[in-house]
């Protein structure tokens, strides 16, 4: 029993109906291309239909513009996908945003935007997905979070908490939906080369490309994993940090990131 996959294993992508939310760039666009190459039917959602045009031209692709922060927009997009296909076999919720932030640069509007997109957007999706999943007792939902949600990190003052919430949310969903035969997948990438990570001004260890990330995500679905995390050499180290007591964790992160008291003081002084 200990080796039994936690989720249904997806062995064949051919003809599978996949709704990708946040498909216009980065990991989402790479996943769309990989899924289409494997024969899946893919509904592509993002705020702008123009941003989906290159992918939506492919056979078996459906462009469905949607704003994840607008519950009515999410409901309309879901209804359109159901109208076209009659159902969805797997929803992969990638939509998210990032803004580096520390206490000295805290901005309330930016913080609210991160919460609206990263957390409330997922909740808007669950409002339309859960009734169908529970009624059909089949299918699955995957939530893309981040290893930044494992523990507090410098420059992730609001981004990290939104991802921590998604990690907790996925675990709670699994407990409720697994007995019904519904798959719940949590995807925790490390550093992936995307327009969002381009905003970082620090060294990002074990960086991989978006196509590499897409292939690792699909491999996780095929294994039936609950948590799909990568690259392993980095994410396993991040997981190990979760086990440290606070005193040791804070000291180690300060040393590894240069976030010591002197550096914080210099930043504060520069902003005054």
Secondary structure by P-SEA (a helix, b strand, c coil): cccccccccccccccbbbbbcccccaaaaaaaaaaaaaccbbbbbcccccccccccccccbbbbbbccccaaaaaaaaaaaaaacccccbbbbccbbbbbbccccccaaaaaaaaacccaaaaaaaaccaaaaaaacccbbbbbbcccccccccccccaaaaaaaaaaaaaaaaaacccccbbbbbbbbccccccccccccccccccccaaaaaaaaaaaaaacccccccaaaaaaaaaaaaaccaaaaaaaaaaaccccaaaaaaaaaaac
